Amino acid sequence: MFPREQAAVSSPGANDFDVIVVGAGGAGLAAALAAAGQGARVLVAEAADRTGGATALSGGNVLAAGSAVQQAAGIDDSPDALFRHISAINRHRPRPGVVRRYCEAAPETIGWLASHGVVFDPADLRETGGAGPARAHRARGHGAGLVEVLEARALAAGVEFAFQTRVQALLRDRLGRVCGISHDGMDITAGSVVLATGGFGGNHALLREHYPAARRFEEQSWYIGPGHSQGDGLILAKGCGADLWGEGEGLLILTAGLSRDIEIYLPPWLVHVNRLGHRFVNEMADYVIQSRAVQDQPGGFCYSVFDESTRLAFAKGVVDPRTAFPSPNWTAQAMSEHVAAGRIVTAGTVEALAECLGLPPRALAGSLERYNAAARGLCDRDFEKPAQWMRVLETGPFHAVRLVPAVLSLTGTGPRIDEDGRVLADGGPLPGLFAAGEVTGGIGGALYAGNGASVGNALVFGRLAGLAAARAAR
Ligand SMILES: Cc1cc2nc3c(=O)[nH]c(=O)nc-3n(C[C@H](O)[C@H](O)[C@H](O)COP(=O)(O)OP(=O)(O)OC[C@H]3O[C@@H](n4cnc5c(N)ncnc54)[C@H](O)[C@@H]3O)c2cc1C
């Protein structure tokens, strides 16, 4: 192994390595381990001083259907059902071959990870994406635990790591085949190269170019991942002529801007209305669905309304049924402070609140009356919000907070790949170059398939790309 402080040095042989993997997050570690399992000599070049990337910060959920873990939990599911789900939510316009491959390879990847010591507890399977059976397989120790196991296994398999080695260029031979990497003037050659550099959430210029929605509410936008998510892989692949896909795609989480906490789930008692004063979504829908619904409203934002009795009812903060955690931003005390600071707008009546927000007063009053009637009747025929989380809003003062989709969790543009993770240029494979994980964007298309789709993408295609890269290097 190379010392963490130094760049790699060449080893003897026709090529210095069979496979060089660029990036040591989930995709890179899976690729390295899979390639080493084929007998390949593997180097992982990592810009940071440790493994992990965004994967180590994540919940460590892997989206898979038809796994042995699900079977152990008595869940009847199949890759085909997941494929149909991803196709349907993306209006049958995803990348069918790649999505199909993902769905079929995901259960075996769960088994492969388990064989390397990653523990998936059948009791810890979670629903994801707002539909279907429990498909999010949570690794013990979450993302950090996953990375720890994969790094240890890769080291045991003879994989070499070069830390603080930010790859700046790809080497190409006279025929255009990618044959190595360059870092600080030092060239290292290999039979194939796997790009696994993650997304570009930390690069504002690339965001403006490929995912402008992420910068729309600039003053409230922030990226929850690591600083090395600079889009290097995208730039390197593009420099070799790679086709790009996933333009304008990614995942933004809603924020009320009350603090820099990630609030995947906002309090279920909020009532969302758009700029026209109309309700438009089940406020308990999956966070992916809610975020997309808000982006589709006029102006791309909404207001969330509640009344004084709601504020007081949750004096200690609401315990959310989806997380079992009380959210610190929404205790009665915290909300008073937000009101004082002007982050939450307050008025004595619904009509006065509407005026403060610039909403049509009659429309807002009408929407809340309809909501109150549904709450009293315990039945929301408009959006099917579960009745136990609907509270009648009738006690002034009334409060509202603006919600914007501005917390960036992942980006979706990257080099186009085929079912084996080969990078494509003008529709055909770019010899010697593979890519996997967030660098290639998401798997399914514009609508994120749900929690576990991105870590899953990293691990499933990391493994497939590692296997294919090892084969190609022979
Ligand atoms: C806080 C958080 C929570 C999340 N939760 C979930 C979740 O529960 N479920 C889910 O599916 N997704 C989740 N995501 C998204 C998911 O974690 C990532 O999309 C996925 O893990 C990306 O894996 P990756 O291997 O492609 O990239 P990363 O894990 O980001 O790894 C990329 C690596 O490449 C390195 N690198 C970058 N450029 C270079 C270069 N030029 N040379 C060398 N190395 C380089 C980076 O330092 C990094 O180590 C979450 C993300 C975050 C930030």
The ligand as an SDF file (V2000), in Angstrom:
LIG
                    3D

 53 58  0  0  0  0  0  0  0  0999 V2000
  -25.2210   12.7400    3.8420 C   0  0  0  0  0  0  0  0  0  0  0  0
  -25.6150   11.8670    2.6760 C   0  0  0  0  0  0  0  0  0  0  0  0
  -26.5870   10.8900    2.8540 C   0  0  0  0  0  0  0  0  0  0  0  0
  -26.9610   10.0730    1.7910 C   0  0  0  0  0  0  0  0  0  0  0  0
  -27.8530    9.0630    2.0190 N   0  0  0  0  0  0  0  0  0  0  0  0
  -28.1280    8.1980    1.0140 C   0  0  0  0  0  0  0  0  0  0  0  0
  -28.9320    7.0470    1.2600 C   0  0  0  0  0  0  0  0  0  0  0  0
  -29.3550    6.7850    2.3950 O   0  0  0  0  0  0  0  0  0  0  0  0
  -29.2170    6.2470    0.2010 N   0  0  0  0  0  0  0  0  0  0  0  0
  -28.7040    6.4540   -1.0510 C   0  0  0  0  0  0  0  0  0  0  0  0
  -28.9450    5.6710   -1.9480 O   0  0  0  0  0  0  0  0  0  0  0  0
  -27.9060    7.5150   -1.2890 N   0  0  0  0  0  0  0  0  0  0  0  0
  -27.6020    8.3630   -0.2990 C   0  0  0  0  0  0  0  0  0  0  0  0
  -26.7650    9.4210   -0.5400 N   0  0  0  0  0  0  0  0  0  0  0  0
  -26.1180    9.5210   -1.8580 C   0  0  0  0  0  0  0  0  0  0  0  0
  -25.0350    8.4350   -1.9620 C   0  0  0  0  0  0  0  0  0  0  0  0
  -24.3700    8.3180   -0.7250 O   0  0  0  0  0  0  0  0  0  0  0  0
  -24.0310    8.7200   -3.0410 C   0  0  0  0  0  0  0  0  0  0  0  0
  -24.6630    9.0850   -4.2470 O   0  0  0  0  0  0  0  0  0  0  0  0
  -23.1640    7.4850   -3.3300 C   0  0  0  0  0  0  0  0  0  0  0  0
  -22.7050    6.9160   -2.1260 O   0  0  0  0  0  0  0  0  0  0  0  0
  -22.0120    7.8720   -4.2110 C   0  0  0  0  0  0  0  0  0  0  0  0
  -21.0610    6.8250   -4.2280 O   0  0  0  0  0  0  0  0  0  0  0  0
  -19.8100    6.9550   -5.1950 P   0  0  0  0  0  0  0  0  0  0  0  0
  -18.8910    5.8390   -4.8590 O   0  0  0  0  0  0  0  0  0  0  0  0
  -20.2620    7.1000   -6.5840 O   0  0  0  0  0  0  0  0  0  0  0  0
  -19.1500    8.3340   -4.8050 O   0  0  0  0  0  0  0  0  0  0  0  0
  -18.4150    8.7800   -3.3730 P   0  0  0  0  0  0  0  0  0  0  0  0
  -18.8450    7.8280   -2.3310 O   0  0  0  0  0  0  0  0  0  0  0  0
  -18.6950   10.1750   -3.2410 O   0  0  0  0  0  0  0  0  0  0  0  0
  -16.9140    8.4660   -3.7090 O   0  0  0  0  0  0  0  0  0  0  0  0
  -16.2030    9.2310   -4.6560 C   0  0  0  0  0  0  0  0  0  0  0  0
  -14.7550    9.2840   -4.2300 C   0  0  0  0  0  0  0  0  0  0  0  0
  -13.9670    9.7920   -5.3000 O   0  0  0  0  0  0  0  0  0  0  0  0
  -12.9810   10.6630   -4.7750 C   0  0  0  0  0  0  0  0  0  0  0  0
  -12.5390   11.5550   -5.8400 N   0  0  0  0  0  0  0  0  0  0  0  0
  -13.2080   12.5840   -6.4120 C   0  0  0  0  0  0  0  0  0  0  0  0
  -12.4740   13.1300   -7.4030 N   0  0  0  0  0  0  0  0  0  0  0  0
  -11.3120   12.4290   -7.4520 C   0  0  0  0  0  0  0  0  0  0  0  0
  -10.1520   12.5060   -8.2840 C   0  0  0  0  0  0  0  0  0  0  0  0
  -10.0150   13.4120   -9.2600 N   0  0  0  0  0  0  0  0  0  0  0  0
   -9.1360   11.6320   -8.0640 N   0  0  0  0  0  0  0  0  0  0  0  0
   -9.2300   10.7010   -7.0790 C   0  0  0  0  0  0  0  0  0  0  0  0
  -10.3210   10.5800   -6.2730 N   0  0  0  0  0  0  0  0  0  0  0  0
  -11.3430   11.4290   -6.4710 C   0  0  0  0  0  0  0  0  0  0  0  0
  -13.6930   11.3540   -3.6290 C   0  0  0  0  0  0  0  0  0  0  0  0
  -12.7830   11.9000   -2.7010 O   0  0  0  0  0  0  0  0  0  0  0  0
  -14.5160   10.1940   -3.0370 C   0  0  0  0  0  0  0  0  0  0  0  0
  -13.8100    9.5080   -2.0380 O   0  0  0  0  0  0  0  0  0  0  0  0
  -26.3720   10.2580    0.5130 C   0  0  0  0  0  0  0  0  0  0  0  0
  -25.3980   11.2320    0.3250 C   0  0  0  0  0  0  0  0  0  0  0  0
  -24.9980   12.0300    1.3990 C   0  0  0  0  0  0  0  0  0  0  0  0
  -23.9130   13.0410    1.1770 C   0  0  0  0  0  0  0  0  0  0  0  0
  1  2  1  0
  2  3  1  0
  2 52  2  0
  3  4  2  0
  4  5  1  0
  4 50  1  0
  5  6  2  0
  6  7  1  0
  6 13  1  0
  7  8  2  0
  7  9  1  0
  9 10  1  0
 10 11  2  0
 10 12  1  0
 12 13  2  0
 13 14  1  0
 14 15  1  0
 14 50  1  0
 15 16  1  0
 16 17  1  0
 16 18  1  0
 18 19  1  0
 18 20  1  0
 20 21  1  0
 20 22  1  0
 22 23  1  0
 23 24  1  0
 24 25  2  0
 24 26  1  0
 24 27  1  0
 27 28  1  0
 28 29  2  0
 28 30  1  0
 28 31  1  0
 31 32  1  0
 32 33  1  0
 33 34  1  0
 33 48  1  0
 34 35  1  0
 35 36  1  0
 35 46  1  0
 36 37  1  0
 36 45  1  0
 37 38  2  0
 38 39  1  0
 39 40  1  0
 39 45  2  0
 40 41  1  0
 40 42  2  0
 42 43  1  0
 43 44  2  0
 44 45  1  0
 46 47  1  0
 46 48  1  0
 48 49  1  0
 50 51  2  0
 51 52  1  0
 52 53  1  0
M  END
$$$$
